[in-house]
Amino acid sequence: MPPSTLTALSPLDGRYSTRMDALRPYFSEYALIHYRTRIEIEWLKTLAAHPGITEISPFSQDTLAQLDQLVNQFSESDAAQIKAIEVRTNHDVKALEYWLREKLSDNAEIVAAAEFIHFGCTSEDINNLSHGLMLAGARNAVLLPALDAVIARLTALAHDLAAVPMLSRTHGQTATPTTLGKEMANSVARLQRQRRAIAGVSLLGKFNGAVGNYNAHLSAYPDLDWPRLAQAFVESQGLEFNPYTTQIEPHDTIAELMQAFSRINTILIDLDRDIWGYISLGYFKQKLKAGEVGSSTMPHKVNPIDFENSEGNLGLANAILGHLAEKLPISRWQRDLTDSTVLRNMGVGLGHSLLGYDACLKGLGKLEADPVRIRSDLEQAWEVLAEPIQTVMRKTGLVNAYDRLKELTRGKTIDQQLMREFIGELSLPAADKQRLLALQPATYTGLAEILARNIGSPDQ
């Protein structure tokens, strides 16, 4: 069968292909070849501009423009030509070097400097910077904006629902009330922290030759300060320089980034499951979309499919990201090739992450709280007021407060009348007694509303 979205082995390139368009410029094979081309050309320009390398003359403005154009207008056709050369070389980076020589063969300046294309480099000098730039670009241009959209929607829900009282459930049982908005705010706070962690990962890069010691560089130019030149070059690409490596940059910061994404994915799985439960309880309704079907046999169904889709994709993402984080920092002696094939799957793990973020956001956009249904649960849970009553009793010195409330309420059906009678018989100061008598499950929410409204504020 010819390749198509219907015959693709991966749903990322099949069912979900259009939803992956934003990541293709960063994690496709075309993208990897494009980034490699950028690094090779920038290194050639750096060498040509260095006063200590007299065998190559500084390039003219026309040549510099031609080199920049090759990067800026790099096409799928260009990548295909490089892949065709790879069939002969059986080496992807060497194929790029040969293609550059051919592509620039009409420029006399480049022809004179042709031996300085890929000069002093091992393939991993090119690859590690390419992977770092791919990750940095996707993180900043695609993944963080997707997360920000989820955080913004949750923040809006936290504010809108800040005052909607809700029965909590600890261990699945009725517990101290909260507000629906406060529960959204809890997730916002967790996501904001991990978002900062993702943004804060400084990706490392190396450019120090076959085993990290500038051996070949010094054999040609023993008087050049190669570490200083390499550091300047790596930093010019927007990456942090790593001076101590083997043939490969050890990928520790890639592992950090994968783990940071995995943590945020785990928080969203937790959110997906909680909202799924709230929908099941009727606390949230879902906006209907004309033409949608919830079940092939039960016409009434409106299923929480967006949150289920999000949970499934985030779980799959974490399985892949977890392997990347565990495997990539490990390499036998000065280098083995096991990282190469694994690195090609960064876009798979992050692609499923993006699907999870988008599905969660879609689900959040359909939610409508049902305050009537939420309040009905509260009105049947007067036992939750045992906590404030025994707490006030303790404050005023009444003995065995906890045990007296436990005997009254544990495993029993409690109503407002029974609670009021119990409070009325207590020897409490008048102000305390009046405050307890006025208390209802729906008003026993502590600072939940204030906390929910404060989420997202500058001084949060």
C-alpha positions as CSV (number, residue, x, y, z in Angstrom):
1,M,0.0,0.0,0.0
2,P,1.3,3.5,-0.8
3,P,2.0,5.7,2.3
4,S,-0.9,7.9,3.3
5,T,-2.6,9.0,6.5
6,L,-4.7,5.8,6.2
7,T,-1.7,3.5,5.9
8,A,0.6,5.2,8.4
9,L,1.8,3.0,11.2
10,S,1.9,5.8,13.7
11,P,-1.4,7.7,14.4
12,L,0.7,10.9,14.7
13,D,1.3,10.6,10.9
14,G,-2.2,9.1,10.3
15,R,-5.3,9.9,12.3
16,Y,-3.7,12.9,14.0
17,S,-1.4,14.1,11.2
18,T,-2.9,17.6,10.8
19,R,-2.6,18.2,14.5
20,M,1.1,17.5,14.3
21,D,1.8,20.2,11.6
22,A,3.2,22.6,14.2
23,L,5.8,20.1,15.3
24,R,7.0,19.0,11.8
25,P,9.4,21.9,11.4
26,Y,11.2,20.7,14.5
27,F,11.1,16.9,14.7
28,S,10.6,15.5,11.2
29,E,13.6,14.1,9.3
30,Y,13.4,17.1,7.1
31,A,13.8,19.3,10.1
32,L,16.8,17.4,11.4
33,I,18.5,17.7,8.0
34,H,17.6,21.4,7.9
35,Y,19.1,22.1,11.3
36,R,22.3,20.2,10.4
37,T,22.6,22.3,7.3
38,R,22.3,25.4,9.5
39,I,25.1,24.2,11.8
40,E,27.4,23.2,9.0
41,I,27.1,26.6,7.3
42,E,27.4,28.6,10.4
43,W,30.6,26.7,11.3
44,L,32.0,27.3,7.8
45,K,31.2,31.1,8.2
46,T,32.9,31.1,11.6
47,L,36.1,29.5,10.3
48,A,36.2,31.9,7.4
49,A,35.9,34.9,9.7
50,H,38.6,33.7,12.1
51,P,41.9,35.7,11.8
52,G,44.0,32.7,12.9
53,I,42.9,30.5,10.0
54,T,44.7,32.2,7.1
55,E,44.1,29.3,4.6
56,I,40.5,30.5,4.1
57,S,39.7,34.0,3.3
58,P,36.8,35.9,4.8
59,F,33.7,35.5,2.6
60,S,32.2,38.4,0.6
61,Q,28.8,39.7,1.4
62,D,27.4,37.9,-1.7
63,T,28.8,34.6,-0.6
64,L,27.5,35.1,2.9
65,A,24.1,35.9,1.5
66,Q,24.2,32.8,-0.7
67,L,25.0,30.7,2.4
68,D,22.2,32.2,4.4
69,Q,19.8,31.7,1.6
70,L,20.6,28.1,1.5
71,V,19.5,27.8,5.1
72,N,16.5,30.1,4.9
73,Q,15.1,28.6,1.7
74,F,16.0,25.0,2.5
75,S,13.3,22.8,0.9
76,E,12.0,19.2,1.0
77,S,13.6,18.8,-2.4
78,D,17.0,19.7,-0.9
79,A,16.5,17.2,1.9
80,A,15.5,14.5,-0.6
81,Q,18.7,15.2,-2.6
82,I,20.7,14.7,0.6
83,K,18.8,11.4,1.4
84,A,19.7,10.2,-2.2
85,I,23.4,10.8,-1.5
86,E,23.0,8.9,1.8
87,V,22.0,5.8,-0.1
88,R,25.5,5.8,-1.5
89,T,27.4,6.9,1.6
90,N,25.3,5.1,4.2
91,H,26.1,8.1,6.5
92,D,23.6,10.9,6.9
93,V,26.0,13.7,8.0
94,K,28.6,12.9,5.4
95,A,25.9,13.0,2.8
96,L,25.1,16.5,3.8
97,E,28.8,17.5,3.5
98,Y,28.9,16.2,-0.1
99,W,25.6,17.9,-0.9
100,L,26.9,21.2,0.3
101,R,30.0,20.9,-1.9
102,E,27.8,20.1,-4.9
103,K,25.3,22.8,-4.1
104,L,27.9,25.5,-3.8
105,S,30.2,24.3,-6.6
106,D,29.4,27.4,-8.7
107,N,30.9,29.8,-6.0
108,A,34.6,30.2,-6.4
109,E,35.1,31.3,-2.8
110,I,33.3,28.2,-1.5
111,V,35.2,25.9,-3.8
112,A,38.5,27.4,-2.5
113,A,37.3,26.7,1.0
114,A,35.6,23.4,0.4
115,E,37.9,21.4,2.6
116,F,36.8,23.6,5.5
117,I,33.2,22.3,5.3
118,H,32.8,20.0,8.3
119,F,36.4,20.9,9.4
120,G,37.5,19.3,12.6
121,C,34.0,18.0,13.2
122,T,32.6,14.6,14.2
123,S,29.1,14.0,13.2
124,E,27.9,14.5,16.8
125,D,29.2,18.0,16.8
126,I,26.6,18.7,14.1
127,N,23.9,16.5,15.5
128,N,23.9,17.5,19.2
129,L,23.6,21.2,18.3
130,S,20.8,20.3,15.8
131,H,18.9,18.3,18.5
132,G,19.3,21.1,21.0
133,L,17.9,23.7,18.6
134,M,15.1,21.4,17.6
135,L,14.0,21.0,21.2
136,A,14.4,24.6,22.1
137,G,12.4,25.7,19.0
138,A,9.6,23.3,19.6
139,R,9.5,24.0,23.3
140,N,9.2,27.8,22.8
141,A,7.1,28.0,19.7
142,V,4.7,25.1,20.1
143,L,4.7,23.2,23.4
144,L,4.8,26.1,25.9
145,P,2.1,28.1,24.1
146,A,-0.1,24.9,24.1
147,L,0.5,24.6,27.9
148,D,-0.2,28.3,28.4
149,A,-3.5,27.9,26.7
150,V,-4.5,25.1,29.1
151,I,-3.3,27.1,32.1
152,A,-5.1,30.2,30.9
153,R,-8.4,28.3,30.5
154,L,-8.0,26.6,33.9
155,T,-7.3,30.0,35.5
156,A,-10.4,31.5,33.9
157,L,-12.5,28.5,35.3
158,A,-10.9,29.1,38.7
159,H,-12.0,32.7,38.7
160,D,-15.4,32.0,37.3
161,L,-16.2,29.2,39.7
162,A,-14.4,30.6,42.7
163,A,-17.6,31.0,44.7
164,V,-19.4,27.8,43.7
165,P,-19.3,25.6,46.8
166,M,-18.6,21.9,46.3
167,L,-18.5,18.8,48.4
168,S,-15.0,17.4,48.6
169,R,-14.3,13.7,48.6
170,T,-11.3,12.2,50.3
171,H,-11.0,8.4,49.9
172,G,-14.1,8.7,47.8
173,Q,-16.2,9.7,50.8
174,T,-17.8,13.1,51.8
175,A,-15.3,15.5,53.2
176,T,-14.8,19.2,54.1
177,P,-16.3,21.4,51.3
178,T,-14.3,23.4,48.9
179,T,-15.2,25.4,45.8
180,L,-15.1,24.2,42.3
181,G,-12.9,27.1,41.4
182,K,-10.4,26.3,44.1
183,E,-10.0,22.8,42.7
184,M,-9.2,24.3,39.3
185,A,-6.7,26.7,41.0
186,N,-4.9,23.7,42.6
187,S,-4.1,22.4,39.1
188,V,-3.1,25.8,37.9
189,A,-0.5,26.2,40.7
190,R,1.0,22.8,39.9
191,L,1.1,23.5,36.2
192,Q,2.7,26.9,36.6
193,R,5.5,25.4,38.7
194,Q,6.3,22.7,36.2
195,R,6.0,25.2,33.3
196,R,8.7,27.2,34.9
197,A,10.8,24.0,35.1
198,I,10.4,23.3,31.4
199,A,11.2,26.8,30.4
200,G,14.2,26.8,32.7
201,V,16.0,23.8,31.3
202,S,19.2,25.1,29.7
203,L,20.1,22.8,26.8
204,L,23.8,22.0,26.4
205,G,25.9,21.7,23.3
206,K,29.4,20.5,22.5
207,F,31.7,21.2,19.6
208,N,35.0,19.5,20.5
209,G,35.6,16.7,18.0
210,A,35.9,13.0,18.0
211,V,36.3,12.3,21.7
212,G,35.9,15.8,23.2
213,N,39.6,16.8,23.3
214,Y,40.1,18.9,20.1
215,N,42.7,16.4,18.9
216,A,42.2,17.0,15.2
217,H,41.9,20.7,15.7
218,L,45.2,21.0,17.4
219,S,47.0,18.9,14.8
220,A,46.1,21.6,12.2
221,Y,46.2,24.8,14.3
222,P,48.1,24.1,17.6
223,D,48.1,27.8,18.6
224,L,44.4,28.4,18.3
225,D,42.3,28.6,21.5
226,W,39.8,26.0,20.3
227,P,37.8,25.7,23.5
228,R,37.1,29.4,23.4
229,L,36.1,29.3,19.8
230,A,33.9,26.3,20.4
231,Q,32.2,27.9,23.3
232,A,31.6,31.1,21.3
233,F,30.1,29.1,18.5
234,V,27.8,27.0,20.7
235,E,26.6,30.0,22.5
236,S,26.0,31.9,19.2
237,Q,23.4,29.2,18.5
238,G,21.5,29.9,21.7
239,L,22.8,26.8,23.6
240,E,24.9,26.5,26.8
241,F,28.4,25.2,26.2
242,N,29.5,21.9,27.7
243,P,33.3,21.6,27.8
244,Y,33.5,18.1,29.1
245,T,32.2,15.4,26.9
246,T,33.1,12.2,25.0
247,Q,32.3,12.0,21.4
248,I,28.7,12.8,22.3
249,E,27.2,15.5,24.4
250,P,25.8,13.3,27.2
251,H,22.2,14.4,26.9
252,D,21.7,15.1,30.6
253,T,19.7,18.3,29.8
254,I,17.6,16.6,27.2
255,A,16.7,14.1,30.0
256,E,15.9,16.9,32.3
257,L,13.6,18.4,29.7
258,M,11.9,15.1,29.1
259,Q,11.4,14.6,32.8
260,A,9.9,18.1,33.2
261,F,7.4,17.4,30.4
262,S,6.6,14.1,32.0
263,R,5.8,15.7,35.3
264,I,3.5,18.3,33.7
265,N,1.8,15.4,31.8
266,T,1.3,13.5,35.0
267,I,-0.4,16.6,36.6
268,L,-2.7,16.8,33.5
269,I,-3.5,13.1,33.8
270,D,-4.6,13.8,37.4
271,L,-6.7,16.7,36.2
272,D,-8.2,14.7,33.3
273,R,-9.3,12.0,35.8
274,D,-10.7,14.4,38.3
275,I,-12.8,16.3,35.7
276,W,-13.9,12.9,34.3
277,G,-15.2,12.2,37.8
278,Y,-16.9,15.5,38.2
279,I,-18.7,15.0,34.9
280,S,-19.8,11.6,36.1
281,L,-21.2,13.2,39.3
282,G,-23.0,15.8,37.2
283,Y,-21.0,18.7,38.6
284,F,-20.1,19.6,35.1
285,K,-22.2,19.3,32.0
286,Q,-20.6,19.3,28.5
287,K,-21.7,21.6,25.7
288,L,-23.2,19.7,22.9
289,K,-21.9,19.8,19.3
290,A,-24.3,19.3,16.5
291,G,-23.9,15.9,14.7
292,E,-21.7,14.3,17.4
293,V,-22.6,10.8,18.6
294,G,-21.8,9.6,22.1
295,S,-22.5,5.9,21.6
296,S,-23.4,3.6,18.6
297,T,-26.3,2.1,20.6
298,M,-27.2,4.6,23.4
299,P,-28.4,7.8,21.9
300,H,-28.4,9.8,25.1
301,K,-24.7,9.5,25.8
302,V,-22.5,12.6,26.0
303,N,-19.1,11.1,26.9
304,P,-16.1,12.9,28.4
305,I,-14.0,11.8,25.4
306,D,-11.7,14.8,25.3
307,F,-10.4,14.1,28.8
308,E,-10.1,10.4,28.0
309,N,-8.2,11.2,24.8
310,S,-6.0,13.5,26.7
311,E,-5.3,11.0,29.5
312,G,-4.5,8.2,27.0
313,N,-2.1,10.3,24.9
314,L,-0.3,11.8,28.0
315,G,0.2,8.3,29.3
316,L,1.7,7.1,26.1
317,A,3.8,10.3,25.9
318,N,5.2,9.6,29.4
319,A,6.2,6.1,28.5
320,I,8.3,7.4,25.6
321,L,9.6,10.4,27.5
322,G,10.6,8.2,30.4
323,H,12.6,5.9,28.1
324,L,14.3,8.9,26.5
325,A,15.2,10.3,30.0
326,E,16.6,7.0,31.2
327,K,18.4,5.9,28.1
328,L,19.9,9.0,26.6
329,P,22.4,9.8,29.4
330,I,23.9,6.3,29.0
331,S,26.6,5.6,26.4
332,R,29.2,2.9,26.4
333,W,32.8,4.3,26.8
334,Q,33.4,7.2,24.5
335,R,30.3,6.6,22.3
336,D,27.8,4.0,21.1
337,L,25.1,4.5,18.6
338,T,22.0,3.6,20.7
339,D,21.2,7.2,21.3
340,S,20.9,8.0,17.6
341,T,17.7,6.0,16.9
342,V,16.2,6.9,20.2
343,L,16.7,10.7,19.6
344,R,14.6,10.3,16.4
345,N,11.6,9.7,18.7
346,M,11.7,12.9,20.6
347,G,8.9,14.2,18.4
348,V,6.9,11.1,19.1
349,G,6.9,11.6,22.8
350,L,6.3,15.3,22.5
351,G,3.8,14.8,19.8
352,H,1.6,12.7,22.0
353,S,2.1,15.3,24.7
354,L,0.8,18.0,22.4
355,L,-2.2,15.9,21.5
356,G,-2.9,15.5,25.3
357,Y,-2.7,19.3,25.8
358,D,-5.0,20.1,22.9
359,A,-7.6,17.4,23.9
360,C,-7.6,18.7,27.5
361,L,-8.0,22.3,26.3
362,K,-10.9,21.2,24.0
363,G,-12.6,19.4,26.9
364,L,-12.2,22.4,29.2
365,G,-13.8,24.6,26.6
366,K,-17.0,22.5,26.7
367,L,-17.5,22.5,30.5
368,E,-20.5,24.1,32.1
369,A,-20.9,23.9,35.9
370,D,-24.2,22.7,37.3
371,P,-24.5,24.6,40.6
372,V,-27.9,23.1,41.4
373,R,-26.6,19.5,41.2
374,I,-23.5,20.5,43.2
375,R,-25.6,22.1,45.9
376,S,-27.9,19.1,46.2
377,D,-24.9,17.0,47.2
378,L,-23.9,19.5,49.8
379,E,-27.4,19.6,51.3
380,Q,-27.3,15.9,51.9
381,A,-23.9,16.0,53.7
382,W,-24.5,17.8,57.0
383,E,-22.0,15.4,58.6
384,V,-19.1,17.5,57.2
385,L,-19.9,20.1,59.8
386,A,-18.7,17.7,62.5
387,E,-15.2,19.1,61.8
388,P,-15.9,22.8,62.7
389,I,-18.1,21.8,65.6
390,Q,-15.5,19.6,67.3
391,T,-12.8,22.2,66.5
392,V,-14.7,25.0,68.3
393,M,-15.4,22.6,71.2
394,R,-11.7,21.9,71.5
395,K,-11.0,25.7,71.5
396,T,-13.4,26.3,74.3
397,G,-12.1,23.4,76.4
398,L,-15.0,20.9,76.0
399,V,-13.6,17.4,76.7
400,N,-13.8,14.5,74.2
401,A,-14.9,16.8,71.4
402,Y,-13.7,14.6,68.6
403,D,-15.1,11.4,70.1
404,R,-18.5,13.0,70.8
405,L,-18.8,14.1,67.1
406,K,-17.5,10.7,66.0
407,E,-20.3,8.9,67.9
408,L,-22.9,11.3,66.5
409,T,-21.9,11.2,62.9
410,R,-19.7,8.3,61.8
411,G,-21.5,6.1,59.3
412,K,-24.9,7.8,60.0
413,T,-27.3,9.9,58.1
414,I,-27.2,13.4,59.5
415,D,-29.5,16.3,58.7
416,Q,-29.6,20.0,59.6
417,Q,-32.1,19.5,62.5
418,L,-29.9,16.9,64.2
419,M,-26.8,19.2,63.9
420,R,-28.7,22.2,65.3
421,E,-30.0,20.2,68.3
422,F,-26.4,19.0,69.0
423,I,-25.0,22.5,68.8
424,G,-27.8,23.9,71.0
425,E,-27.0,21.5,73.8
426,L,-23.3,22.6,73.9
427,S,-21.9,24.9,76.6
428,L,-20.3,27.4,74.2
429,P,-19.9,31.1,74.2
430,A,-22.8,32.8,72.5
431,A,-20.8,34.1,69.6
432,D,-19.3,30.7,68.9
433,K,-22.7,29.0,69.1
434,Q,-24.3,31.5,66.8
435,R,-21.6,31.1,64.3
436,L,-21.9,27.3,64.3
437,L,-25.7,27.5,64.1
438,A,-25.5,29.7,61.1
439,L,-23.0,27.4,59.3
440,Q,-24.2,25.3,56.4
441,P,-22.2,22.8,54.2
442,A,-22.3,25.3,51.4
443,T,-20.9,28.1,53.5
444,Y,-18.2,26.0,55.2
445,T,-15.5,26.6,52.5
446,G,-12.8,28.4,54.4
447,L,-10.6,30.6,52.1
448,A,-11.4,28.6,49.0
449,E,-13.0,31.4,47.1
450,I,-10.2,33.9,47.9
451,L,-7.5,31.3,47.0
452,A,-9.2,30.6,43.7
453,R,-9.6,34.3,42.8
454,N,-5.9,34.9,43.7
455,I,-4.5,32.3,41.3
456,G,-2.7,33.9,38.4
457,S,-2.2,37.2,40.2
458,P,1.3,38.7,40.2
459,D,1.9,38.2,43.9
460,Q,0.5,34.7,43.9
